[in-house]
Amino acid sequence: MTTELPKAPAPRQGQLLQLNWIRAIAALLVVAYHCEVTMVLPKYFGASTFPLFKAGHSGVQLFFVLSGFVIYLAHRRDSEADGSVVARFAAKRFRRIYPSLWIVLVPLIILSFLGFATRVPNGADVVLSLLILPVKEEVILATEWTLRHEILFYALFACFLWNRRIGFWLLVTWGVIGLPLALLDDKGWLIDFIFNNNHLLFLCGVGIAWLYIRGYSAGGPYFLFAGLIVFATTFYFAMSKQIPPNGELLLFGLGAAGIIHGACSMPFLNRKIAPLEEAGAASYALYLIHYPLISLLAKIAVKLSATIAAPRALYFVAIIAICQMAAIVFHRLIEAPVMKAPWMQRLLLSGGTTTLASGIQGTGRNVPASPSD
């Protein structure tokens, strides 16, 4: 007598579950990077634990490409010059980004004013952080800089939704002009922010989404393989800073584009892997809470190491695991309920939406949102 194992539920038509894998891995890369650069500080362990993760910041570039890919797929068929469409887009982006961020920022702001930070924020710091507007220097949450670039991309993409032709050239100019500007010194922090080369990665994601929806997927395995090679090779040289920063950024973006386009073009990869599915769903929560949590856990690890003779690598792995578990708890108990709250649904309705279902309308493809979307 044989017992058949229960089959994993099949994905709904058009879902791209591969994106959950990618965003889970990207988030863990960033967390491992911050754990490595934190533990190496003299006030903590003062020694490198996993030098491999010195290039873990590449997860950010992976996120940016993924964001452009998802946003274009989700909104490419939205009506042009329709105020309700733009309002719905803005409402969805607000719902995805701001409430969870505020839940994390408020206690950090309070702790900062109570003296539990290296620098006390002023009123402008608080307002600019809550609104995710450009700043010269991060004061409250160090990782918020990526969200500021996301918000700028959303603003320009809203212009694209309103007028495709003007919005297209605005996006292209915005992305490309950063290349020559990168060669100039002393251009000022605001110009560097507005025309940062990271913005090319959003456009790269939009570009591969454009290819994907037109069926250019026959070479999926080759795209995936090439993307992995470029990403891994850049990762190797980035560990020792052998590539100029802007070159490194663009190469990571190129590799990320190959990985995303290739993975999404291979239907047999479109399946649920429970741990990655869970981690992918909690990736934005992980992004928000991991940096202050690493700082706290590293302090605890240093105190424990004085009495418990455990390998430093064990503390490293424990910190990563605790951050991931905390993110899952935050997602389940705070982030997801807030996103489903009645007032959030009313916000979407006031934006002119006729459906509360997430995904891609009118395309037959339901794509999970990226961690920063």
N, C-alpha and C positions, 0 to 999 in steps of 0.2 A: 504493500500500500504506500502510495506516495502522496505527499502533501505539497500542493502548489503554493509558492510564496505569493502574497498579494502584490499585484502590479501597482506601480506608482501611477497616480492619476495622470491622464494625458493632458498636455497643455491645450487650452482653448485655441481655436483656429486663429492663426496670425500672431500668437504670443511669441515673444523672443526671450525665452527664459535664460539664454546665454548671457544676456545683459546683467542678470542678477549675479552670475558667477563673476563677471568682470568687475562689477562695482564692489563686490565683497573682497576680491583679491586686491583691488586698488586701495580700498580703505585700510586693509591690513598692512599693505606696504607703507602707507603714510604713518600708521601707528608705530610700526617697527622702526621706522626712521626716527621718529620723535623719541622713542624709547632709547635708541642707541645714542643719539646726540645729547640726551638728558643724563643718562647714566655715566657718560664719559666725563661729565663736568667734575671739577675738583671737589665741589661740595657734596657730591654723591660718591660714586665709586672711583672716579678719576682714571678709568681705563676702558678701552673699547671692549665690548662684549661680542657683538656680531658685526664686524666691519662691512660685511655684505650689505647691510641695510643703510649704509651711508648714502646709497643711491635710491633709497626708498621714497624720496620725494617725487620720484617719477610717477607715483600713483596720482598725483595732482594733474599731471599732463594727461594721463589716461582718463581721469574724470572729465576734464575739459572737452576732449574729443567726444566722449560719450554723451556729454550734455548737448553739444551741437547736433549730434546724430539723433538723439531722442526728441529734442524740441522740434526739429524740422519734420521728422516723421509724424509727430503728434499734431502738427498744425499746418501742414502743407496744403491742405484742402479747405482751410478756413476761408470764409468769404472775404473778399477784398473790400476796403473802404467801408467796413461795417463796424460801427462804434461798439456794438454789443460783443462782437468777436474780440476786439482789443480789450474790452473791459473784462470779459471772461478769462482771457489769457492772463491779465494782470491779477485777477482774483485767484486763479490757480497757482500762480507763482508766489503770491503772498501766502496763501494757505500752506504751500509746501515749505517755504523758507522761514518766514518771520516768527510765527508763534513758538515753535520749538527753540529757535534761537533766543527769543526773549526769556523763555523759561530758564535757559542756561545763563544768560547774561545778568539777569537781575540779582541772583545770589552772588555772582562774581563781583558785581558793582558794589554790593553791600559789604562784602569781605574786603574789597579794596579800600573803601572809606574807613573800615575798622582797623586798617593797618596791616592786613594780611597780603600785601602785594609790594613789589619793589617800587612802584610808583602809584600815587593816588591820582585817579583821573579827574579832570575838570569837567565842567558842564558840557563843553563842546565835545569832549571825548565820549561822554555818555550818549548824547544825542546822535552823534555820527555813527556810533556803534549800533544803537537801536534801529536807526534808519538804514544801515548798511551803505553809507555814503563814503566817498573817497577820503582818506586820511593820509597824512605823511608818515605816521608811525602807529602801529598797533599798540594799544595800551591795556585793554581789558582782556580780549581773547585773541591770542596770537594768530590762530588759524583763520580768523575772520577775513583775512586779505583775499582768500579765494572767492568768498561770497561777494565781495565788492566787484570783482571782475564778472562774476555771474550776473549780477544785477545790471551791470552796464551792457552785457550781451542781451539780456532780456529787453532792455529799453530799446536797443537798436532793432531787435527782432520784432518788437511791437510796431516799429516804423515799417518793417517789411510786410507785416500783416495788413497794414493800412494801405500801402502802395508798393506793390511788388517791384516795379522798376526802380523807383527812387530808393526803396529799402535795400534792394540788391546791391546797387552801387555804393550806398552808404556803408553797408556791411563789408564789402570788398575793400573799399578805401580805408575804412577803420582798421581792418586786419593787416593790409599790405603796407601801409605807410609806416608801420613800426619797424620794418626791416632797415630802411636807410636811417631812421631816427636813432636806431640802436648804435650807430657808429658815432653819434655825436655825444660829447661830454657836456655836463652842466646844462642839460635841457630842462631841469626842474622836475620835481617829483610828480606834479599833476600831469604834465605832458607825458612823462614816463608811464603813469598809470593809465591814461586814456588810450595811448598807443602802444601798450605793452605787447611784446611778441607772443605772450600767452594767448592773445586773442585770435591769432592764426589757427589755434587748435580748435576753437569753436567752429570756425569756418571749415576746417578740415572735416569735422564731424558732419557738418551740413553737406559737404561735398560727397562723402561716402554714403550718406542717407539718400542723396539724389541718385547716385549710382544704384544703390540697393533697390529702390522702388521701381527702377526701370529695368530690373531683371539682369543686371550685369553681375551675375553670381556664379557663372560656370567655373570660374577660377578660384572659388572659395578656399579650397585647401592650400592653393599657392599663395593667396593673400595672407592667410593665417600663418603659414610657414615663414613667409618673408617678413611679416610683421613681428613674429616672435624672434627671428634672427636679428633684425634691426634693434628691437627693444632690448634684447639680452646683451647684444654687443655694446650698445650705448650704456647699459646698466653697468657692465664690467669696467668700461673706461671712466664712467662717472664716479665710481668708488674712489678713484685716486685723482679726480679732478683733471683729467687729461684732455678734456674737451671744453672749449670756451662755453660759458653759460648759455648764450643764445643758440649756439650750435647744438648743444646738448638738449635744450628744450625742443627744438624743431625735430631732432632725430627721435626723441621719445614720442613726439606727436605723430611722426610718420609711422613708427612702429605700432603705436596705439591704433592708428587708422587701419593698418593692415589686420591687426588682431580683431578689431570690432567688425569690420566688413567681412573678413574671412569667416569668423565664428557665426555671424548671422546668416551667412550664405550656405551653411551646412545644416540641413534639417535634422540630421541624426544627433546633433548636439543640443537640440531644443528639448531638453528634458529636465525634470526637477532633480536636484541633488540637495536633500534636506538641509544639511549644514550650511551650504553656500546660499541656499534660498533664504534661510533665516538671517544669515550674516548680511546678505544683500539688502534685505528689507530694513535692517537696523543700521545700515552704513551711514546715513546722515546723522543719526543719533550718535554713532561712534565718532564721527568727525567732530561733532559739537563738544562732546564731553571728554575725549581722550587726553587732550593736552594737560588741562588742570589735574585730571585724575592721575596721569603719569607722574606729575610733579609730587603729588601726595604719596603715591605708592612707592616712588623712589626713596623718599624720606623714610618711610616705614621699612623698606628693604635694607637701607643702610643701618638702621638701628638693630634690625634682626640679625644682620650679618655679624654684628659685634658679639653675639651670643650663640648664633647657629652657624656652624661651619658648612654652609651650603655653597655649591658652585654659583658663580655670578650668573651663568647662563640660566640656571634654574629660576633666579629672581626675575630675569628678563622675560622668560616664557610665562611665569606667573603673572607678571604685570600685564602682558598682552592678553592673556586669558581673562583676567579680571575686567579689563577694559571692554573686551568683547561681550562678556556676560552682562556687564552693567549697561552696555548699549542696547542689548536685546530687551532687558528689563525696562529701560527708558522708552524704547520703541513701543513695547506692548502696553505699558501702563500709563504712558504720558503722550508720546507723539501720536500714535494711532488714534486713541480716543479723542484727542484735541482735533485732529483732522476730520473726524467723523461727527464732531459736535454739531448740534442743531444750528448754532450761530454761524458756523462755518458753511453749512449747507445753504443758509439764507444768504450768505455773502456771495456764493456762486450763483444763486438764483438772481440776486440783484445785479450780477454781472451780465445777465442775459442768457445764461445757459439753459438749455431745455433738458439736459440729462446730467445726472451726477456720476455717471460711470466714467472712470478714468480710462485713458487709453487713446486710441486714434479714431476719430470719427470719420466715417465715410471711406475708410481705406481697407477695412477688413483686417487690419493689423492692430493688435493691442499690445503696446510696448510698455514694460515697466519703466517708471521714471527713474532717472539717474539719482545718485545720492544727493547731489546738489541741486536737483530740480524739485 
